[in-house]
Structures are given as C-alpha cells and as structure tokens.
Amino acid sequence: GETLVGFLALKPASACLDQLFIQPEAQGRGIGAALLGFARERLPDGLWLGTAARNVGARRFYERHGFRLAE
C-alpha cells in the first residue's frame, strides 16, 4: 500500500543501526525482520545497536535475530 508503517536509520561510518521503528499495528508481519535484513546487507561486516532495557519487545526481537546483550 501507500502507508508508511516503519523506517530504518543506519550510521554506516560506525556500523550502527541507529533506529528501527515499526508502527504497533504493523508489528508481527515480518517488516522489522525485512528492514533488519536490509541493514545487514548494507553492513555485511556486522553492526551494533542500543535499545532501552525496559523495551522488552525490542530486546526480544533483536535476540530472536541473533543479537546478544552487551554492556
């Protein structure tokens, strides 16, 4: 469709996935996974990201996709 349901922001110089957002009503449809795949294609040597500890849904999503908690 023509509706924006999510976006991704990368910082290639630091290999950072700076932002990944999917509208709540569009979550669970594979859009986040597709955007994450896009990020990995653009940063094939690896990437890092940060998320708030209290954002349990985001943490679960990233962990399902191979990310691990680091300090």
One Martini backbone bead per residue (centre of mass of N, CA, C, O) as a GRO file, in nm:
protein
   71
    1GLY     BB    1   0.100   0.033  -0.007
    2GLU     BB    2   0.093   0.392   0.104
    3THR     BB    3   0.187   0.320   0.397
    4LEU     BB    4   0.368   0.408   0.661
    5VAL     BB    5   0.520   0.152   0.897
    6GLY     BB    6   0.837   0.221   0.867
    7PHE     BB    7   1.190   0.247   0.980
    8LEU     BB    8   1.541   0.320   0.893
    9ALA     BB    9   1.863   0.387   1.062
   10LEU     BB   10   2.194   0.450   0.954
   11LYS     BB   11   2.559   0.429   1.057
   12PRO     BB   12   2.813   0.334   0.870
   13ALA     BB   13   3.076   0.447   1.009
   14SER     BB   14   2.973   0.274   1.292
   15ALA     BB   15   2.777   0.029   1.249
   16CYS     BB   16   2.481   0.157   1.304
   17LEU     BB   17   2.168   0.092   1.439
   18ASP     BB   18   1.979   0.361   1.518
   19GLN     BB   19   1.691   0.285   1.372
   20LEU     BB   20   1.380   0.096   1.449
   21PHE     BB   21   1.046   0.123   1.313
   22ILE     BB   22   0.714   0.000   1.401
   23GLN     BB   23   0.408   0.002   1.385
   24PRO     BB   24   0.209  -0.159   1.597
   25GLU     BB   25  -0.008  -0.257   1.373
   26ALA     BB   26   0.257  -0.390   1.196
   27GLN     BB   27   0.336  -0.595   1.377
   28GLY     BB   28   0.417  -0.934   1.287
   29ARG     BB   29   0.490  -0.918   0.944
   30GLY     BB   30   0.822  -0.883   0.878
   31ILE     BB   31   0.934  -0.590   0.859
   32GLY     BB   32   1.166  -0.585   1.060
   33ALA     BB   33   1.324  -0.819   0.932
   34ALA     BB   34   1.363  -0.681   0.658
   35LEU     BB   35   1.518  -0.433   0.766
   36LEU     BB   36   1.743  -0.595   0.898
   37GLY     BB   37   1.840  -0.726   0.637
   38PHE     BB   38   1.917  -0.462   0.502
   39ALA     BB   39   2.130  -0.380   0.710
   40ARG     BB   40   2.313  -0.631   0.668
   41GLU     BB   41   2.375  -0.571   0.371
   42ARG     BB   42   2.510  -0.282   0.431
   43LEU     BB   43   2.656  -0.442   0.698
   44PRO     BB   44   2.847  -0.720   0.656
   45ASP     BB   45   3.056  -0.681   0.919
   46GLY     BB   46   2.846  -0.557   1.100
   47LEU     BB   47   2.648  -0.464   1.395
   48TRP     BB   48   2.498  -0.217   1.607
   49LEU     BB   49   2.298  -0.158   1.913
   50GLY     BB   50   2.041   0.019   2.094
   51THR     BB   51   1.838  -0.033   2.394
   52ALA     BB   52   1.610  -0.030   2.616
   53ALA     BB   53   1.563  -0.228   2.886
   54ARG     BB   54   1.237  -0.176   2.891
   55ASN     BB   55   1.234  -0.289   2.583
   56VAL     BB   56   1.130  -0.597   2.551
   57GLY     BB   57   1.036  -0.632   2.259
   58ALA     BB   58   1.301  -0.547   2.124
   59ARG     BB   59   1.486  -0.748   2.262
   60ARG     BB   60   1.349  -1.000   2.151
   61PHE     BB   61   1.383  -0.942   1.856
   62TYR     BB   62   1.697  -0.927   1.851
   63GLU     BB   63   1.749  -1.206   1.975
   64ARG     BB   64   1.602  -1.366   1.743
   65HIS     BB   65   1.836  -1.215   1.544
   66GLY     BB   66   2.130  -1.261   1.717
   67PHE     BB   67   2.142  -1.079   1.947
   68ARG     BB   68   2.343  -0.950   2.220
   69LEU     BB   69   2.418  -0.872   2.526
   70ALA     BB   70   2.577  -0.564   2.620
   71GLU     BB   71   2.774  -0.305   2.782
   0.00000   0.00000   0.00000
